[in-house]
Amino acid sequence: MMKQDDLKHLLVGISISLVFGVQFSPLLGLITADIVGARKEIIWDWLLKRGTPEFLGFLATALDGATAYIMVKIVLGG
C-alpha cells in the first residue's frame, strides 16, 4: 500500500503538470511541478522545519510531473 506522503507527491506532481501543461505548454507544466516540489522540500520541510526534507520526495513529485508531461504531449501531439 502506498504511504500517505507518497500519494500526496503523486497527486501534486501530476495535477500541477497537467493543469499548467494543458493551459500553457507541457514543458511549463513539467517545470512548474519540479519547482513546486523543490520549494516544498527546501522551504517548508528544511527551512521552516515543518516536515522531513527528502530528496526522494522531490524526485517523486518531479517524476510524476514527467509522467503528466508525457501524457499531455501524447494527447495534444507534438
WOZI-V405857 format. One line per field, one symbol per residue. psi: psi as a letter, one per 20 degrees, with the letter a starting at -180 (. if undefined). A space follows every 10 residues. Layout:
psi: ???
//
This chain:
psi: qpqgghgggg gggggghggh hghfqhghgg gggggggghg gggggggilj aopphhgghg gghhhhghgg gghggiq.
//
